[in-house]
Amino acid sequence: MADNYLERKMEDYRRGSNATRRVLTHSGDTPGTLRLKLRPRPVLICGAQPCHESLVVLLTGAGFRVAITSADAAWGQKTAQRTGALFVPDGTDAEEVFLRRCGGVAAVRVDAEQFEGSPKAYALRVIAQIVDADER
């Protein structure tokens, strides 16, 4: 039985029927993939809402220290526990609290209210803010 299997595979190989090739760019990625190397910085997301959770997951997964402020304390605490972010309730001085937690490294402040649109576009705008802060 094994011989038949190997013979069929060899015939398929010679015919070229299983010759599937992945198209890759010169960097080894699939087309449409963009890789950025950023220095992990503290990011403070002010006024976060449940629609911003994907951004928190993206940034914490990439190694950024993230703090979120939100009027919805229950959602903020659950999100912080799930993602490893820091939740700071609205009404407190979030920047000062986060600055102490990060050892004095200034955080990139992101105001969630100013961004609208799809989560991907929102994430790209936040990454642009981080890049701008790195260049300063």
Buried (B, 14 or more C-beta within 10 A) or exposed (E): EEEEEEEEEEEEEEEEEEEEEEEEEEEEEEEEEEEEEEEEBBBBBBBBBEEBBEBBBBBBEEEBBBBBBBEEEEBBBBBBEEBEBBBBEEEEEBBEBBBEBBEEEBBBBBEBEEBEEEBEEBBBBBBEBBEEBEEE
